[in-house]
Amino acid sequence: MIRAYKFLMRPTVRQTQALGEMLRDHCSLYNGALQERRDAYRHASKTSIKYGQQSAQLKDIRSFDPERQGRWSFSSQQATLRRLDKAFAAFFRRVKSGEKPGYPRFRGVNWFDTVEFPKDGDGCRWDSTPHDPVTRVRLQGVGHVKVHQHRPVAGRVKTVSVKREGRQWFVVLTVEQVQPEPLPATGSLVGIDLGIANFLTTSDGGFVPNPRHGRSNAAKLEAAQQALSTFPRVRSDKRTANHRRAVEKVAKLHRKVRRQRLDHAHKTALDLVREHDLIAHEDLQIRNMVRRATPKPDPGTPGGFLPNGAGAKTGLNRSIADAGWGVFLTILAAKAESAGREVIAVDPRNTSRQCPECGHTSAENRPTQEEFHCVSCGHTAHADTVGATNVLRAGLVRREAAPA
């Protein structure tokens, strides 16, 4: 199995400058390759340029510009060209399937924040000074950079990536590991119901509160964004010192919220994996759930529209995004695989409307957001607990029906 490790780097001033130049030159390579593809296709011949053709030009590009493109790892530059090739492959796939295409765009220096080294030892070396108690990673053109390795790396390092987040630099490793020993069986099965009032509810009646990290930081973020809006929109190299500080403050608050969500998701998923052998959850289509409300034209007023609840839908969409369900489910699946647990996704339709006692399904069974009262048999319970119970039952049925 493949696992990723992310460690904070502590570069010197000169190394920080070199890392920034590396990102700048890879961004220039990416944009130049994109421009070449655009120009070739706009020609009367409608020529399509592939990765192999652009990769073959790298030797001449490095020879022509030894002070910039020639400084960096050849393999990392190939990885940047593959990144562009994947963007075009995804674009053509979306066109073919009738989705919104999203043509690959040029990347600004501040948006291009990652350089990948496809193989450890080719332009980079993890733990390059094993005789030193301080861990370092060697990067071609940068040198041996100190790394704050807060946990051991188990397995064989396959790829090394350098990522910039604000003023901080991180090294991300992908490591090939043998399948770890599964956790001891607990005999416990659970269904979970994801929500807004509570982050999740379990079929055994447990609740995990929703921390609402985005809402708790909303006031600070709003003030920072208002301060940023007072500056004119100019290129990054034209910004004043105060402008740069305002940009950094907004980005720092966004990073804080993102890390808080990740921390909560990891801890919640770890508790579930440790305590249960099987975890069933709803197969939520989150992208569809956060779509904006469809406008309702007013037939009696040309150019007018009827109320469509857009304000309430916007608030709901913001709450769903703040909860971070998609991130949590991805982390849960990864942790369950490592621990030898089973995760089953089930159809979410009517899970909170079906009575777990008599099976009667009706919208009237849920008179309020939290209350469940079956109109057929009179069974009462918390609506989210009912939903989690039905999710668990559906998961068990799906497991039994799965081919051996």
Disulfide bonds with the S-S distance in Angstrom:
none
